[in-house]
Amino acid sequence: MVLAVFAAGIAGAMAVSAQTAKGAAPGDDAADNPVAWVRQNQRWEMGPFLNWGLGIGSRSNYKFFWGGFQIAKVLTPVVHAHAFSGQFEFGGNIMPLWQAYTPPPHLQTYTCIDPQGQSYGCVLPTGGGTFRGVSLTPVILRWNFLTHARRIQPWFQAAGGLIYTTHKFPPNVLSNPAEGIDGGTCVWNFSPQGGAGIHYFIGARRSIDLGVNGVHISSASLGDRNPGVNSSIQVQVGYTFWR
């Protein structure tokens, strides 16, 4: 629902911007038309950002807070493809601040298998609490839509990253309930993701950035179990310096 509303907002911004301004002239500079300046000169972008997110479905009681720094470069001239006209941008980010807030350690019902192979419900101690780590997203593939707006640049992207946490994530059945040690999962997880957003230029070479990403977290079965976080919605706010 959040992604649908945000996508509708971006589509509206694109439509309004296309109707309110003519195409940028080759002489437009960064102060007069920062969007055209970035487009024509295929500039670098870099800056800090913060993410806040919620899990979905069986992980709806999970919350996330991340922070880091992103760098990217517009690589191509404008590719004309009607409504999808735009430019390709490649980037990456690092998040030294990565936190997940999960329910505290508790008893949870699981499906267990007896020696005869029959399944039955069993109650087992399960880990939880706050998990901390770092994340690296070395591949961000972004498409910047062609727009006649002078201040608003819409985009969508696909990306893939790697997460390391100081304790195995997500929490699972405790291998040693007396010591509260999580068992079965892994300290390494992968984070394929995709989303959309906008740059809003507040100056010649500065922009405030708003985005929404859907992020999947999975260990790819590096641990004995791979419960993962099938889906989470991450809202991102950033500040970009263009060079």
Secondary structure by P-SEA (a helix, b strand, c coil): caaaaaaaaaaaaaaaaaaccccccccccccccaaaaaaaabbbbbbccccccccccccccbbbbbbbbbbbbbccccccccccbbbbbbccccccbbbbbcccbbbbbbbbbccccbbbbbbbbbbcccccccccccbbbbbbccccccccccccccccbbbbbccccccccccccccccccccccbbbbbbcccbbbbbccccbbbbbbccbbbbbccccccccccccbbbbbbbbccccc
